[in-house]
Amino acid sequence: HLAGTSGTAVIAALRERAGGPLASILMTGDTTSAIRNLPQDNWLRVISKPVDAEELLNLVHDMTASAQA
């Protein structure tokens, strides 16, 4: 929840400005069904807080590698 909006809304706006898919990582402390029931999105990964630095770096690496493929 970012000042009255959500991370998914921010990602959608950035994708619209970019004019296409944009690999994104959503870091959240929210564990409600709203997060668990997000629509399938091949360009989005959700990671729960607290975030382990090594896990985040591995995720960024994997996503950038797959975006370049």
C-alpha positions as CSV (number, residue, x, y, z in Angstrom):
1,H,0.0,0.0,0.0
2,L,1.8,3.1,-1.3
3,A,0.1,6.3,-0.3
4,G,-3.4,5.2,-1.3
5,T,-2.4,2.9,-4.2
6,S,-1.0,-0.6,-4.5
7,G,2.3,-2.0,-5.8
8,T,0.4,-3.8,-8.6
9,A,-1.2,-0.4,-9.6
10,V,2.3,1.1,-9.7
11,I,3.6,-1.8,-11.8
12,A,0.7,-1.5,-14.2
13,A,1.3,2.3,-14.7
14,L,5.0,1.7,-15.3
15,R,4.2,-1.0,-17.8
16,E,1.8,1.4,-19.6
17,R,4.5,4.1,-19.8
18,A,7.0,1.5,-21.0
19,G,4.6,0.4,-23.7
20,G,4.9,-3.3,-22.9
21,P,6.0,-6.0,-20.5
22,L,8.2,-5.0,-17.6
23,A,9.8,-7.6,-15.3
24,S,8.8,-6.7,-11.8
25,I,9.3,-7.9,-8.2
26,L,6.7,-7.1,-5.7
27,M,8.0,-7.1,-2.1
28,T,5.2,-7.2,0.4
29,G,4.4,-7.9,4.0
30,D,0.8,-8.6,2.9
31,T,-0.1,-12.3,3.2
32,T,-3.8,-11.9,2.6
33,S,-5.7,-13.8,-0.1
34,A,-5.4,-10.6,-2.3
35,I,-1.7,-11.4,-2.8
36,R,-2.1,-15.1,-3.0
37,N,-4.8,-14.7,-5.7
38,L,-3.0,-12.3,-8.0
39,P,-3.6,-13.2,-11.6
40,Q,-0.9,-15.3,-13.3
41,D,1.8,-12.9,-14.7
42,N,5.0,-14.2,-16.2
43,W,6.7,-10.9,-15.7
44,L,5.9,-10.6,-12.0
45,R,7.4,-12.3,-9.0
46,V,6.1,-11.7,-5.4
47,I,8.5,-12.0,-2.5
48,S,7.4,-11.8,1.1
49,K,9.0,-9.6,3.8
50,P,11.3,-10.0,5.5
51,V,13.4,-10.4,2.4
52,D,16.7,-12.3,2.4
53,A,19.3,-10.3,0.4
54,E,20.7,-13.4,-1.3
55,E,17.2,-14.6,-2.2
56,L,16.4,-11.2,-3.7
57,L,19.7,-11.0,-5.7
58,N,19.0,-14.5,-7.1
59,L,15.5,-13.5,-8.1
60,V,16.8,-10.3,-9.8
61,H,19.4,-12.4,-11.6
62,D,16.9,-15.0,-12.7
63,M,14.4,-12.4,-14.0
64,T,17.0,-10.4,-15.9
65,A,18.4,-13.5,-17.5
66,S,14.9,-14.7,-18.6
67,A,14.0,-11.2,-19.9
68,Q,17.1,-11.3,-22.1
69,A,16.3,-14.7,-23.5
